[in-house]
Amino acid sequence: MALWLASTERRTRKLDKYKNEILSWLKEHLDLSTAQIADWLDERYPDFKVGESTVRRYVVAHVNDSCVIFNVWRELW
C-alpha cells in the first residue's frame, strides 16, 4: 500500500502542462470559475478534452495553496 501511495505522488496529471497558464488566468481574473477555465482550455486546445470536474479538482488540489491569488480565489468559490 505504501508503495502505491508513493507512486501516485509522482504521477503526472493531465493538466500539469497547463498549470502555469491556469495560474496566470487566475491571477488576471480573480472571479474566474473552473467552468470558465475548462472552456478556455477547450477553446485553446481543441484536441485536449477534460471535464469541468477534473479542472475543479486539479485547481483545488494542485495549485499552490501558498499563492495569495489562489487563496483569494478559493474564498470566492
PDB file of N, CA, C and O in Angstrom:
ATOM      1  N   MET A   1       0.819  -1.197   0.000  1.00  0.00           N
ATOM      2  CA  MET A   1       0.000   0.000   0.000  1.00  0.00           C
ATOM      3  C   MET A   1       0.863   1.261   0.000  1.00  0.00           C
ATOM      4  O   MET A   1       0.582   2.209  -0.733  1.00  0.00           O
ATOM      5  N   ALA A   2       1.907   1.270   0.818  1.00  0.00           N
ATOM      6  CA  ALA A   2       2.782   2.441   0.888  1.00  0.00           C
ATOM      7  C   ALA A   2       3.465   2.697  -0.449  1.00  0.00           C
ATOM      8  O   ALA A   2       3.650   3.848  -0.844  1.00  0.00           O
ATOM      9  N   LEU A   3       3.838   1.632  -1.144  1.00  0.00           N
ATOM     10  CA  LEU A   3       4.479   1.767  -2.451  1.00  0.00           C
ATOM     11  C   LEU A   3       3.508   2.396  -3.452  1.00  0.00           C
ATOM     12  O   LEU A   3       3.890   3.261  -4.240  1.00  0.00           O
ATOM     13  N   TRP A   4       2.264   1.955  -3.413  1.00  0.00           N
ATOM     14  CA  TRP A   4       1.253   2.518  -4.319  1.00  0.00           C
ATOM     15  C   TRP A   4       1.039   4.007  -4.020  1.00  0.00           C
ATOM     16  O   TRP A   4       0.977   4.820  -4.942  1.00  0.00           O
ATOM     17  N   LEU A   5       0.928   4.363  -2.750  1.00  0.00           N
ATOM     18  CA  LEU A   5       0.745   5.763  -2.387  1.00  0.00           C
ATOM     19  C   LEU A   5       1.916   6.618  -2.861  1.00  0.00           C
ATOM     20  O   LEU A   5       1.725   7.730  -3.353  1.00  0.00           O
ATOM     21  N   ALA A   6       3.109   6.099  -2.712  1.00  0.00           N
ATOM     22  CA  ALA A   6       4.293   6.842  -3.168  1.00  0.00           C
ATOM     23  C   ALA A   6       4.269   7.029  -4.677  1.00  0.00           C
ATOM     24  O   ALA A   6       4.676   8.078  -5.176  1.00  0.00           O
ATOM     25  N   SER A   7       3.799   6.033  -5.404  1.00  0.00           N
ATOM     26  CA  SER A   7       3.771   6.140  -6.867  1.00  0.00           C
ATOM     27  C   SER A   7       2.751   7.163  -7.339  1.00  0.00           C
ATOM     28  O   SER A   7       2.945   7.773  -8.391  1.00  0.00           O
ATOM     29  N   THR A   8       1.673   7.370  -6.599  1.00  0.00           N
ATOM     30  CA  THR A   8       0.663   8.345  -7.012  1.00  0.00           C
ATOM     31  C   THR A   8       1.146   9.773  -6.825  1.00  0.00           C
ATOM     32  O   THR A   8       0.658  10.671  -7.511  1.00  0.00           O
ATOM     33  N   GLU A   9       2.080  10.012  -5.929  1.00  0.00           N
ATOM     34  CA  GLU A   9       2.597  11.355  -5.715  1.00  0.00           C
ATOM     35  C   GLU A   9       3.446  11.825  -6.887  1.00  0.00           C
ATOM     36  O   GLU A   9       3.493  13.024  -7.163  1.00  0.00           O
ATOM     37  N   ARG A  10       4.098  10.939  -7.565  1.00  0.00           N
ATOM     38  CA  ARG A  10       4.980  11.294  -8.677  1.00  0.00           C
ATOM     39  C   ARG A  10       4.266  11.271 -10.016  1.00  0.00           C
ATOM     40  O   ARG A  10       4.822  11.723 -11.017  1.00  0.00           O
ATOM     41  N   ARG A  11       3.063  10.763 -10.054  1.00  0.00           N
ATOM     42  CA  ARG A  11       2.338  10.625 -11.304  1.00  0.00           C
ATOM     43  C   ARG A  11       2.028  12.000 -11.893  1.00  0.00           C
ATOM     44  O   ARG A  11       1.639  12.915 -11.168  1.00  0.00           O
ATOM     45  N   THR A  12       2.195  12.142 -13.184  1.00  0.00           N
ATOM     46  CA  THR A  12       1.845  13.400 -13.829  1.00  0.00           C
ATOM     47  C   THR A  12       0.340  13.444 -14.043  1.00  0.00           C
ATOM     48  O   THR A  12      -0.304  12.417 -14.258  1.00  0.00           O
ATOM     49  N   ARG A  13      -0.192  14.621 -13.982  1.00  0.00           N
ATOM     50  CA  ARG A  13      -1.618  14.838 -14.166  1.00  0.00           C
ATOM     51  C   ARG A  13      -1.872  15.396 -15.565  1.00  0.00           C
ATOM     52  O   ARG A  13      -0.991  16.007 -16.169  1.00  0.00           O
ATOM     53  N   LYS A  14      -3.068  15.182 -16.063  1.00  0.00           N
ATOM     54  CA  LYS A  14      -3.418  15.661 -17.399  1.00  0.00           C
ATOM     55  C   LYS A  14      -3.215  17.162 -17.535  1.00  0.00           C
ATOM     56  O   LYS A  14      -2.831  17.646 -18.600  1.00  0.00           O
ATOM     57  N   LEU A  15      -3.468  17.887 -16.479  1.00  0.00           N
ATOM     58  CA  LEU A  15      -3.420  19.343 -16.545  1.00  0.00           C
ATOM     59  C   LEU A  15      -2.074  19.938 -16.140  1.00  0.00           C
ATOM     60  O   LEU A  15      -1.918  21.159 -16.154  1.00  0.00           O
ATOM     61  N   ASP A  16      -1.106  19.109 -15.782  1.00  0.00           N
ATOM     62  CA  ASP A  16       0.190  19.630 -15.323  1.00  0.00           C
ATOM     63  C   ASP A  16       0.842  20.562 -16.339  1.00  0.00           C
ATOM     64  O   ASP A  16       1.421  21.578 -15.955  1.00  0.00           O
ATOM     65  N   LYS A  17       0.760  20.241 -17.615  1.00  0.00           N
ATOM     66  CA  LYS A  17       1.440  21.088 -18.601  1.00  0.00           C
ATOM     67  C   LYS A  17       0.721  22.415 -18.827  1.00  0.00           C
ATOM     68  O   LYS A  17       1.250  23.295 -19.505  1.00  0.00           O
ATOM     69  N   TYR A  18      -0.478  22.568 -18.268  1.00  0.00           N
ATOM     70  CA  TYR A  18      -1.236  23.811 -18.380  1.00  0.00           C
ATOM     71  C   TYR A  18      -1.249  24.596 -17.070  1.00  0.00           C
ATOM     72  O   TYR A  18      -1.910  25.631 -16.978  1.00  0.00           O
ATOM     73  N   LYS A  19      -0.540  24.123 -16.072  1.00  0.00           N
ATOM     74  CA  LYS A  19      -0.582  24.735 -14.738  1.00  0.00           C
ATOM     75  C   LYS A  19      -0.216  26.212 -14.767  1.00  0.00           C
ATOM     76  O   LYS A  19      -0.920  27.029 -14.173  1.00  0.00           O
ATOM     77  N   ASN A  20       0.860  26.569 -15.438  1.00  0.00           N
ATOM     78  CA  ASN A  20       1.285  27.974 -15.480  1.00  0.00           C
ATOM     79  C   ASN A  20       0.243  28.853 -16.153  1.00  0.00           C
ATOM     80  O   ASN A  20      -0.001  29.981 -15.726  1.00  0.00           O
ATOM     81  N   GLU A  21      -0.365  28.332 -17.201  1.00  0.00           N
ATOM     82  CA  GLU A  21      -1.402  29.093 -17.900  1.00  0.00           C
ATOM     83  C   GLU A  21      -2.632  29.271 -16.997  1.00  0.00           C
ATOM     84  O   GLU A  21      -3.206  30.358 -16.926  1.00  0.00           O
ATOM     85  N   ILE A  22      -3.020  28.212 -16.322  1.00  0.00           N
ATOM     86  CA  ILE A  22      -4.157  28.286 -15.398  1.00  0.00           C
ATOM     87  C   ILE A  22      -3.870  29.288 -14.283  1.00  0.00           C
ATOM     88  O   ILE A  22      -4.737  30.085 -13.925  1.00  0.00           O
ATOM     89  N   LEU A  23      -2.662  29.250 -13.737  1.00  0.00           N
ATOM     90  CA  LEU A  23      -2.278  30.216 -12.693  1.00  0.00           C
ATOM     91  C   LEU A  23      -2.347  31.649 -13.199  1.00  0.00           C
ATOM     92  O   LEU A  23      -2.837  32.533 -12.497  1.00  0.00           O
ATOM     93  N   SER A  24      -1.859  31.881 -14.411  1.00  0.00           N
ATOM     94  CA  SER A  24      -1.893  33.244 -14.947  1.00  0.00           C
ATOM     95  C   SER A  24      -3.331  33.714 -15.143  1.00  0.00           C
ATOM     96  O   SER A  24      -3.635  34.882 -14.901  1.00  0.00           O
ATOM     97  N   TRP A  25      -4.218  32.825 -15.578  1.00  0.00           N
ATOM     98  CA  TRP A  25      -5.635  33.195 -15.715  1.00  0.00           C
ATOM     99  C   TRP A  25      -6.225  33.558 -14.361  1.00  0.00           C
ATOM    100  O   TRP A  25      -6.957  34.541 -14.242  1.00  0.00           O
ATOM    101  N   LEU A  26      -5.907  32.768 -13.343  1.00  0.00           N
ATOM    102  CA  LEU A  26      -6.436  33.040 -12.010  1.00  0.00           C
ATOM    103  C   LEU A  26      -5.907  34.364 -11.462  1.00  0.00           C
ATOM    104  O   LEU A  26      -6.622  35.078 -10.759  1.00  0.00           O
ATOM    105  N   LYS A  27      -4.655  34.691 -11.782  1.00  0.00           N
ATOM    106  CA  LYS A  27      -4.076  35.952 -11.320  1.00  0.00           C
ATOM    107  C   LYS A  27      -4.719  37.145 -12.020  1.00  0.00           C
ATOM    108  O   LYS A  27      -4.938  38.187 -11.402  1.00  0.00           O
ATOM    109  N   GLU A  28      -5.021  36.993 -13.309  1.00  0.00           N
ATOM    110  CA  GLU A  28      -5.613  38.081 -14.084  1.00  0.00           C
ATOM    111  C   GLU A  28      -7.098  38.261 -13.805  1.00  0.00           C
ATOM    112  O   GLU A  28      -7.611  39.379 -13.848  1.00  0.00           O
ATOM    113  N   HIS A  29      -7.779  37.174 -13.523  1.00  0.00           N
ATOM    114  CA  HIS A  29      -9.246  37.196 -13.381  1.00  0.00           C
ATOM    115  C   HIS A  29      -9.624  36.522 -12.062  1.00  0.00           C
ATOM    116  O   HIS A  29      -9.825  35.309 -12.017  1.00  0.00           O
ATOM    117  N   LEU A  30      -9.721  37.307 -10.998  1.00  0.00           N
ATOM    118  CA  LEU A  30      -9.996  36.749  -9.673  1.00  0.00           C
ATOM    119  C   LEU A  30     -11.374  36.100  -9.578  1.00  0.00           C
ATOM    120  O   LEU A  30     -11.598  35.252  -8.714  1.00  0.00           O
ATOM    121  N   ASP A  31     -12.291  36.488 -10.450  1.00  0.00           N
ATOM    122  CA  ASP A  31     -13.635  35.937 -10.408  1.00  0.00           C
ATOM    123  C   ASP A  31     -13.812  34.748 -11.363  1.00  0.00           C
ATOM    124  O   ASP A  31     -14.937  34.329 -11.633  1.00  0.00           O
ATOM    125  N   LEU A  32     -12.724  34.222 -11.860  1.00  0.00           N
ATOM    126  CA  LEU A  32     -12.761  33.136 -12.836  1.00  0.00           C
ATOM    127  C   LEU A  32     -13.216  31.825 -12.184  1.00  0.00           C
ATOM    128  O   LEU A  32     -12.729  31.443 -11.120  1.00  0.00           O
ATOM    129  N   SER A  33     -14.147  31.156 -12.837  1.00  0.00           N
ATOM    130  CA  SER A  33     -14.626  29.867 -12.322  1.00  0.00           C
ATOM    131  C   SER A  33     -13.874  28.729 -13.016  1.00  0.00           C
ATOM    132  O   SER A  33     -13.257  28.921 -14.064  1.00  0.00           O
ATOM    133  N   THR A  34     -13.939  27.566 -12.422  1.00  0.00           N
ATOM    134  CA  THR A  34     -13.293  26.407 -13.047  1.00  0.00           C
ATOM    135  C   THR A  34     -14.023  26.023 -14.327  1.00  0.00           C
ATOM    136  O   THR A  34     -13.409  25.461 -15.234  1.00  0.00           O
ATOM    137  N   ALA A  35     -15.308  26.310 -14.422  1.00  0.00           N
ATOM    138  CA  ALA A  35     -16.045  26.063 -15.667  1.00  0.00           C
ATOM    139  C   ALA A  35     -15.469  26.919 -16.796  1.00  0.00           C
ATOM    140  O   ALA A  35     -15.324  26.448 -17.924  1.00  0.00           O
ATOM    141  N   GLN A  36     -15.141  28.181 -16.487  1.00  0.00           N
ATOM    142  CA  GLN A  36     -14.548  29.052 -17.496  1.00  0.00           C
ATOM    143  C   GLN A  36     -13.148  28.580 -17.870  1.00  0.00           C
ATOM    144  O   GLN A  36     -12.773  28.626 -19.042  1.00  0.00           O
ATOM    145  N   ILE A  37     -12.377  28.131 -16.895  1.00  0.00           N
ATOM    146  CA  ILE A  37     -11.047  27.584 -17.200  1.00  0.00           C
ATOM    147  C   ILE A  37     -11.183  26.399 -18.143  1.00  0.00           C
ATOM    148  O   ILE A  37     -10.430  26.292 -19.111  1.00  0.00           O
ATOM    149  N   ALA A  38     -12.132  25.509 -17.875  1.00  0.00           N
ATOM    150  CA  ALA A  38     -12.355  24.355 -18.754  1.00  0.00           C
ATOM    151  C   ALA A  38     -12.736  24.814 -20.156  1.00  0.00           C
ATOM    152  O   ALA A  38     -12.264  24.245 -21.140  1.00  0.00           O
ATOM    153  N   ASP A  39     -13.590  25.841 -20.259  1.00  0.00           N
ATOM    154  CA  ASP A  39     -13.977  26.379 -21.572  1.00  0.00           C
ATOM    155  C   ASP A  39     -12.777  26.970 -22.304  1.00  0.00           C
ATOM    156  O   ASP A  39     -12.604  26.737 -23.500  1.00  0.00           O
ATOM    157  N   TRP A  40     -11.952  27.728 -21.596  1.00  0.00           N
ATOM    158  CA  TRP A  40     -10.783  28.337 -22.226  1.00  0.00           C
ATOM    159  C   TRP A  40      -9.791  27.279 -22.694  1.00  0.00           C
ATOM    160  O   TRP A  40      -9.205  27.404 -23.770  1.00  0.00           O
ATOM    161  N   LEU A  41      -9.605  26.247 -21.894  1.00  0.00           N
ATOM    162  CA  LEU A  41      -8.719  25.158 -22.318  1.00  0.00           C
ATOM    163  C   LEU A  41      -9.266  24.495 -23.582  1.00  0.00           C
ATOM    164  O   LEU A  41      -8.515  24.167 -24.501  1.00  0.00           O
ATOM    165  N   ASP A  42     -10.583  24.303 -23.614  1.00  0.00           N
ATOM    166  CA  ASP A  42     -11.218  23.684 -24.776  1.00  0.00           C
ATOM    167  C   ASP A  42     -11.078  24.560 -26.019  1.00  0.00           C
ATOM    168  O   ASP A  42     -10.864  24.047 -27.117  1.00  0.00           O
ATOM    169  N   GLU A  43     -11.197  25.877 -25.852  1.00  0.00           N
ATOM    170  CA  GLU A  43     -11.050  26.803 -26.981  1.00  0.00           C
ATOM    171  C   GLU A  43      -9.617  26.837 -27.505  1.00  0.00           C
ATOM    172  O   GLU A  43      -9.396  26.851 -28.716  1.00  0.00           O
ATOM    173  N   ARG A  44      -8.658  26.851 -26.604  1.00  0.00           N
ATOM    174  CA  ARG A  44      -7.254  26.985 -27.000  1.00  0.00           C
ATOM    175  C   ARG A  44      -6.619  25.663 -27.433  1.00  0.00           C
ATOM    176  O   ARG A  44      -5.693  25.651 -28.245  1.00  0.00           O
ATOM    177  N   TYR A  45      -7.111  24.572 -26.898  1.00  0.00           N
ATOM    178  CA  TYR A  45      -6.552  23.244 -27.188  1.00  0.00           C
ATOM    179  C   TYR A  45      -7.699  22.283 -27.525  1.00  0.00           C
ATOM    180  O   TYR A  45      -8.068  21.454 -26.694  1.00  0.00           O
ATOM    181  N   PRO A  46      -8.266  22.384 -28.733  1.00  0.00           N
ATOM    182  CA  PRO A  46      -9.453  21.595 -29.080  1.00  0.00           C
ATOM    183  C   PRO A  46      -9.225  20.083 -29.042  1.00  0.00           C
ATOM    184  O   PRO A  46     -10.176  19.325 -28.855  1.00  0.00           O
ATOM    185  N   ASP A  47      -8.001  19.640 -29.214  1.00  0.00           N
ATOM    186  CA  ASP A  47      -7.723  18.204 -29.173  1.00  0.00           C
ATOM    187  C   ASP A  47      -7.600  17.667 -27.749  1.00  0.00           C
ATOM    188  O   ASP A  47      -7.606  16.455 -27.532  1.00  0.00           O
ATOM    189  N   PHE A  48      -7.492  18.562 -26.799  1.00  0.00           N
ATOM    190  CA  PHE A  48      -7.361  18.175 -25.395  1.00  0.00           C
ATOM    191  C   PHE A  48      -8.728  18.235 -24.741  1.00  0.00           C
ATOM    192  O   PHE A  48      -9.319  19.308 -24.622  1.00  0.00           O
ATOM    193  N   LYS A  49      -9.223  17.102 -24.322  1.00  0.00           N
ATOM    194  CA  LYS A  49     -10.545  17.039 -23.702  1.00  0.00           C
ATOM    195  C   LYS A  49     -10.409  16.751 -22.211  1.00  0.00           C
ATOM    196  O   LYS A  49      -9.754  15.796 -21.792  1.00  0.00           O
ATOM    197  N   VAL A  50     -11.043  17.599 -21.439  1.00  0.00           N
ATOM    198  CA  VAL A  50     -11.042  17.422 -19.981  1.00  0.00           C
ATOM    199  C   VAL A  50     -12.357  17.984 -19.443  1.00  0.00           C
ATOM    200  O   VAL A  50     -12.854  19.001 -19.926  1.00  0.00           O
ATOM    201  N   GLY A  51     -12.901  17.322 -18.460  1.00  0.00           N
ATOM    202  CA  GLY A  51     -14.168  17.758 -17.893  1.00  0.00           C
ATOM    203  C   GLY A  51     -13.996  18.852 -16.860  1.00  0.00           C
ATOM    204  O   GLY A  51     -12.921  19.040 -16.291  1.00  0.00           O
ATOM    205  N   GLU A  52     -15.085  19.567 -16.635  1.00  0.00           N
ATOM    206  CA  GLU A  52     -15.062  20.651 -15.657  1.00  0.00           C
ATOM    207  C   GLU A  52     -14.712  20.144 -14.260  1.00  0.00           C
ATOM    208  O   GLU A  52     -13.992  20.812 -13.519  1.00  0.00           O
ATOM    209  N   SER A  53     -15.217  18.973 -13.904  1.00  0.00           N
ATOM    210  CA  SER A  53     -14.926  18.441 -12.561  1.00  0.00           C
ATOM    211  C   SER A  53     -13.445  18.107 -12.410  1.00  0.00           C
ATOM    212  O   SER A  53     -12.888  18.238 -11.319  1.00  0.00           O
ATOM    213  N   THR A  54     -12.805  17.676 -13.494  1.00  0.00           N
ATOM    214  CA  THR A  54     -11.365  17.401 -13.468  1.00  0.00           C
ATOM    215  C   THR A  54     -10.592  18.693 -13.239  1.00  0.00           C
ATOM    216  O   THR A  54      -9.642  18.726 -12.457  1.00  0.00           O
ATOM    217  N   VAL A  55     -11.003  19.757 -13.922  1.00  0.00           N
ATOM    218  CA  VAL A  55     -10.353  21.058 -13.751  1.00  0.00           C
ATOM    219  C   VAL A  55     -10.540  21.540 -12.317  1.00  0.00           C
ATOM    220  O   VAL A  55      -9.596  22.033 -11.700  1.00  0.00           O
ATOM    221  N   ARG A  56     -11.746  21.401 -11.785  1.00  0.00           N
ATOM    222  CA  ARG A  56     -12.028  21.840 -10.419  1.00  0.00           C
ATOM    223  C   ARG A  56     -11.137  21.114  -9.420  1.00  0.00           C
ATOM    224  O   ARG A  56     -10.528  21.740  -8.552  1.00  0.00           O
ATOM    225  N   ARG A  57     -11.063  19.796  -9.546  1.00  0.00           N
ATOM    226  CA  ARG A  57     -10.233  19.016  -8.617  1.00  0.00           C
ATOM    227  C   ARG A  57      -8.759  19.392  -8.763  1.00  0.00           C
ATOM    228  O   ARG A  57      -8.041  19.491  -7.767  1.00  0.00           O
ATOM    229  N   TYR A  58      -8.309  19.602  -9.991  1.00  0.00           N
ATOM    230  CA  TYR A  58      -6.911  19.954 -10.228  1.00  0.00           C
ATOM    231  C   TYR A  58      -6.578  21.294  -9.577  1.00  0.00           C
ATOM    232  O   TYR A  58      -5.576  21.413  -8.873  1.00  0.00           O
ATOM    233  N   VAL A  59      -7.413  22.296  -9.810  1.00  0.00           N
ATOM    234  CA  VAL A  59      -7.143  23.626  -9.270  1.00  0.00           C
ATOM    235  C   VAL A  59      -7.100  23.586  -7.746  1.00  0.00           C
ATOM    236  O   VAL A  59      -6.206  24.165  -7.130  1.00  0.00           O
ATOM    237  N   VAL A  60      -8.056  22.911  -7.151  1.00  0.00           N
ATOM    238  CA  VAL A  60      -8.101  22.843  -5.694  1.00  0.00           C
ATOM    239  C   VAL A  60      -6.923  22.050  -5.127  1.00  0.00           C
ATOM    240  O   VAL A  60      -6.360  22.426  -4.099  1.00  0.00           O
ATOM    241  N   ALA A  61      -6.553  20.964  -5.787  1.00  0.00           N
ATOM    242  CA  ALA A  61      -5.535  20.066  -5.240  1.00  0.00           C
ATOM    243  C   ALA A  61      -4.098  20.436  -5.612  1.00  0.00           C
ATOM    244  O   ALA A  61      -3.182  20.176  -4.833  1.00  0.00           O
ATOM    245  N   HIS A  62      -3.883  21.033  -6.778  1.00  0.00           N
ATOM    246  CA  HIS A  62      -2.517  21.158  -7.279  1.00  0.00           C
ATOM    247  C   HIS A  62      -2.005  22.579  -7.454  1.00  0.00           C
ATOM    248  O   HIS A  62      -0.808  22.779  -7.659  1.00  0.00           O
ATOM    249  N   VAL A  63      -2.869  23.545  -7.379  1.00  0.00           N
ATOM    250  CA  VAL A  63      -2.371  24.910  -7.446  1.00  0.00           C
ATOM    251  C   VAL A  63      -1.830  25.251  -6.064  1.00  0.00           C
ATOM    252  O   VAL A  63      -2.465  24.933  -5.058  1.00  0.00           O
ATOM    253  N   ASN A  64      -0.707  25.872  -6.003  1.00  0.00           N
ATOM    254  CA  ASN A  64      -0.008  26.139  -4.747  1.00  0.00           C
ATOM    255  C   ASN A  64      -0.886  26.908  -3.758  1.00  0.00           C
ATOM    256  O   ASN A  64      -1.289  28.041  -4.021  1.00  0.00           O
ATOM    257  N   ASP A  65      -1.176  26.275  -2.618  1.00  0.00           N
ATOM    258  CA  ASP A  65      -2.022  26.896  -1.606  1.00  0.00           C
ATOM    259  C   ASP A  65      -1.392  28.137  -0.996  1.00  0.00           C
ATOM    260  O   ASP A  65      -2.109  28.965  -0.434  1.00  0.00           O
ATOM    261  N   SER A  66      -0.097  28.292  -1.086  1.00  0.00           N
ATOM    262  CA  SER A  66       0.549  29.464  -0.514  1.00  0.00           C
ATOM    263  C   SER A  66       0.406  30.687  -1.409  1.00  0.00           C
ATOM    264  O   SER A  66       0.731  31.803  -1.003  1.00  0.00           O
ATOM    265  N   CYS A  67      -0.070  30.480  -2.602  1.00  0.00           N
ATOM    266  CA  CYS A  67      -0.248  31.581  -3.549  1.00  0.00           C
ATOM    267  C   CYS A  67      -1.387  32.483  -3.057  1.00  0.00           C
ATOM    268  O   CYS A  67      -2.506  32.010  -2.857  1.00  0.00           O
ATOM    269  N   VAL A  68      -1.113  33.753  -2.864  1.00  0.00           N
ATOM    270  CA  VAL A  68      -2.111  34.688  -2.349  1.00  0.00           C
ATOM    271  C   VAL A  68      -3.307  34.760  -3.295  1.00  0.00           C
ATOM    272  O   VAL A  68      -4.452  34.793  -2.845  1.00  0.00           O
ATOM    273  N   ILE A  69      -3.051  34.784  -4.580  1.00  0.00           N
ATOM    274  CA  ILE A  69      -4.128  34.869  -5.567  1.00  0.00           C
ATOM    275  C   ILE A  69      -5.046  33.668  -5.439  1.00  0.00           C
ATOM    276  O   ILE A  69      -6.269  33.811  -5.464  1.00  0.00           O
ATOM    277  N   PHE A  70      -4.460  32.483  -5.303  1.00  0.00           N
ATOM    278  CA  PHE A  70      -5.286  31.287  -5.187  1.00  0.00           C
ATOM    279  C   PHE A  70      -6.121  31.322  -3.912  1.00  0.00           C
ATOM    280  O   PHE A  70      -7.281  30.910  -3.929  1.00  0.00           O
ATOM    281  N   ASN A  71      -5.563  31.799  -2.825  1.00  0.00           N
ATOM    282  CA  ASN A  71      -6.319  31.878  -1.572  1.00  0.00           C
ATOM    283  C   ASN A  71      -7.510  32.820  -1.715  1.00  0.00           C
ATOM    284  O   ASN A  71      -8.588  32.541  -1.189  1.00  0.00           O
ATOM    285  N   VAL A  72      -7.324  33.924  -2.417  1.00  0.00           N
ATOM    286  CA  VAL A  72      -8.438  34.839  -2.675  1.00  0.00           C
ATOM    287  C   VAL A  72      -9.471  34.146  -3.545  1.00  0.00           C
ATOM    288  O   VAL A  72     -10.669  34.222  -3.271  1.00  0.00           O
ATOM    289  N   TRP A  73      -9.016  33.471  -4.588  1.00  0.00           N
ATOM    290  CA  TRP A  73      -9.934  32.769  -5.483  1.00  0.00           C
ATOM    291  C   TRP A  73     -10.718  31.708  -4.727  1.00  0.00           C
ATOM    292  O   TRP A  73     -11.931  31.590  -4.903  1.00  0.00           O
ATOM    293  N   ARG A  74     -10.046  30.945  -3.896  1.00  0.00           N
ATOM    294  CA  ARG A  74     -10.697  29.853  -3.155  1.00  0.00           C
ATOM    295  C   ARG A  74     -11.788  30.415  -2.239  1.00  0.00           C
ATOM    296  O   ARG A  74     -12.837  29.794  -2.071  1.00  0.00           O
ATOM    297  N   GLU A  75     -11.544  31.581  -1.650  1.00  0.00           N
ATOM    298  CA  GLU A  75     -12.554  32.192  -0.781  1.00  0.00           C
ATOM    299  C   GLU A  75     -13.778  32.631  -1.578  1.00  0.00           C
ATOM    300  O   GLU A  75     -14.901  32.578  -1.076  1.00  0.00           O
ATOM    301  N   LEU A  76     -13.561  33.065  -2.826  1.00  0.00           N
ATOM    302  CA  LEU A  76     -14.679  33.492  -3.661  1.00  0.00           C
ATOM    303  C   LEU A  76     -15.547  32.317  -4.102  1.00  0.00           C
ATOM    304  O   LEU A  76     -16.759  32.460  -4.261  1.00  0.00           O
ATOM    305  N   TRP A  77     -14.916  31.143  -4.301  1.00  0.00           N
ATOM    306  CA  TRP A  77     -15.656  29.997  -4.809  1.00  0.00           C
ATOM    307  C   TRP A  77     -15.796  28.989  -3.724  1.00  0.00           C
ATOM    308  O   TRP A  77     -16.393  27.933  -3.937  1.00  0.00           O
TER     309      TRP A  77
END
